[in-house]
Amino acid sequence: MNETQKLTKELATRINRLVNIPLINEQNEQIFFEFVVGTLLEMLFDEIDLQLL
């Protein structure tokens, strides 16, 4: 697991503790938040890379 994946999992876990989506179990919430956080981090890191060029 690389650093970005670790950061994604940690941030998603923290968000999952704070937010409860009704009718969705915790495991599926975690997967959803990991997807959202991972996508946002990827976009952020891509933007940072573009600005550094």
QUIGI-V137864 format. One record per pair of residues at least 6 apart in sequence whose C-alpha atoms are under 8 Angstrom apart, sorted by the first residue. I is the first residue (numbers start at 1). J is the second residue. D is the distance in whole Angstrom. If there is no record, write none. Layout:
I & J & D
I & J & D
This chain:
5 & 38 & 8
8 & 34 & 6
8 & 37 & 6
8 & 38 & 6
8 & 41 & 8
9 & 34 & 6
11 & 34 & 8
11 & 37 & 7
12 & 30 & 7
12 & 33 & 5
12 & 34 & 5
12 & 37 & 6
13 & 30 & 7
13 & 33 & 8
13 & 34 & 8
15 & 33 & 7
16 & 26 & 8
16 & 29 & 7
16 & 30 & 6
16 & 33 & 7
20 & 29 & 8
21 & 29 & 7
